[in-house]
Amino acid sequence: MSDTEENLEGCETQAFLFQANHDLYTVSDIAEAEENGNPIREEDQTANIWYVCFAKEDGKRAYVLFLNDRYFDKEDIILWQET
């Protein structure tokens, strides 16, 4: 989606940050809302999501943190991972 893909430094495990855009509604959900007189604004139909993936090399588990960029920006994620 953007040039946000990067490895995060300073984490106890390997961490990778990226951003992706996702649909929040199906086409039929959008059509049904409009038919019912409650149209979903175009800017509310999708969301940009920040993802941080954590994993240890040869580990058995991996974790993913995902945050909506309407509420969190890249600096929030950097600060969070540093704490």
C-alpha positions in Angstrom: 0.0 0.0 0.0 2.8 2.4 0.8 6.4 2.7 1.6 5.8 1.8 5.2 7.4 -1.7 5.2 10.3 -1.8 7.5 12.0 -3.9 10.2 11.7 -2.3 13.6 14.9 -2.0 15.6 15.1 -2.3 19.4 12.6 -5.0 20.0 13.3 -8.2 22.0 12.2 -10.2 18.9 12.3 -9.6 15.2 9.5 -7.1 14.3 8.2 -6.0 10.9 5.9 -3.0 10.3 3.6 -2.5 7.3 0.3 -0.8 6.4 -2.6 -2.2 4.3 -6.0 -1.1 3.3 -9.0 -3.3 4.0 -12.7 -3.2 3.1 -14.9 -2.9 6.2 -18.1 -4.0 4.4 -19.2 -6.3 1.6 -20.7 -4.9 -1.6 -24.1 -6.3 -0.5 -23.8 -4.6 2.9 -23.1 -1.3 1.3 -26.1 -1.7 -1.1 -28.4 -2.9 1.7 -27.5 0.1 3.9 -28.2 2.5 1.0 -31.5 0.8 0.2 -32.5 1.2 3.9 -31.8 4.9 3.8 -28.5 4.6 5.8 -25.8 4.9 3.2 -22.2 4.3 4.3 -20.0 7.1 3.3 -17.2 6.0 0.9 -14.5 7.2 3.3 -16.0 4.9 6.0 -16.1 1.8 3.8 -12.4 1.0 4.1 -9.7 1.4 6.8 -5.9 1.7 6.6 -4.5 -0.7 9.2 -1.0 -0.7 10.7 0.5 -4.2 11.3 3.4 -5.2 13.4 4.5 -8.8 13.2 6.7 -10.3 15.9 8.4 -13.6 15.9 11.6 -15.3 17.1 13.7 -17.1 14.6 12.9 -20.8 14.9 10.1 -19.9 17.4 6.9 -21.8 17.6 4.7 -18.7 17.9 4.3 -15.4 16.0 2.2 -12.4 17.1 0.6 -9.7 15.1 -0.6 -6.3 16.4 -2.9 -4.4 14.2 -4.2 -0.8 14.7 -6.5 1.4 12.7 -4.6 4.5 11.4 -7.7 6.6 12.2 -6.6 6.4 15.8 -2.9 5.5 15.7 -0.1 6.7 13.5 3.3 5.3 12.8 4.9 7.3 15.6 2.5 5.7 18.1 3.6 2.3 17.1 7.3 3.1 17.3 6.8 4.5 20.8 4.7 1.5 21.8 7.3 -1.0 20.7 10.1 0.9 22.5 8.3 0.6 25.9 
